[in-house]
Amino acid sequence: MDTRVAVLGIIVENPESVEALNAIAHEYRDVILGRMGIPYRQRGMNIVSLAVDAPTAVINAISGKIGRLDGVTVKTAIHAENLTK
């Protein structure tokens, strides 16, 4: 199966969306390599990054689900080279 390594940069401005974000991360836990979350209290937001290794369709699905959450912005950087698992 061809996969790609990607990083999802996530800004959470609505604290009510954190639970849904965590549920999405749990749903895709098998492809998540690592997760880092930084509370930025001075600005009332959380900054989250997810490193993943998955097929492009799965990366797009994760990003799409996260991007539909209220008060959440996501940007994805995908490594250009396919990898084989």
Number of C-alpha atoms within 10 A of each C-alpha: 8 12 20 19 21 21 20 20 17 21 20 23 18 14 13 12 16 17 10 14 20 11 12 15 17 11 12 15 12 11 18 19 14 12 13 10 12 11 12 13 8 6 8 11 17 18 16 17 18 18 19 24 22 24 19 16 10 16 24 14 13 20 19 13 13 23 17 11 17 15 15 20 16 19 15 17 12 18 13 9 10 15 14 10 9
